[in-house]
């Protein structure tokens, strides 16, 4: 068995819980559709990797979705917040005998199989590998040892997440390798930065009840 495993965090498509900041500008329905596309990109990119792969869902396991049940082990995220859920994911993988673990999200449209493979290779010479996100967070984190509480000592969802994590890594005297900086999609402006254009039938066609615009065409 390969000693490498790629874990993917995915949110279940529950209305009102997916891409909530994006939904403020585009409406809940369109935000949901955009996230579906991002998950599809993640599934397509990771499908070609010949390594162990796991999908961790936010609420419940989904079968027969974009992640082939025959190629991906499926689990539920465990923990009271994002940091704890990520940390537990690493603990679980190390307990199963893996010695290189990379965790990614599912909202980075420019991620590639080559970037992920580069991350695994970097762990040969570094303790931690990070894929920085342009908004100050990160889209990828990898380790080869279960560094206790590395990921659950800080708050998430602000623009200093990456810097705080790098400070913690430095304090622990760990070596780190940085992958290319990419954009993850959280707000409307991120779509423009990523070169994603949404075309509406009528820019003024907004549902007065919930702000939803027409789906892209």
Protein Blocks (a to p, Z undefined) as FASTA:
>chain_A
ZZbdcddddddddehiaokllmmmnojklmmmmmmmmmmmmmmmmmmpccddddddfkbc
cehilbdfklpccdddedjbfklmmmmmmmmmmmnopabdcdddfkbfkbcfklmmmmmm
mmmmpmbdcdddfkopafbdcdfbdcehklmmccehiaklmmmmmmmmmmnopacddddd
ddddfbfklmmmnopacddfblklccfknopacddZZ
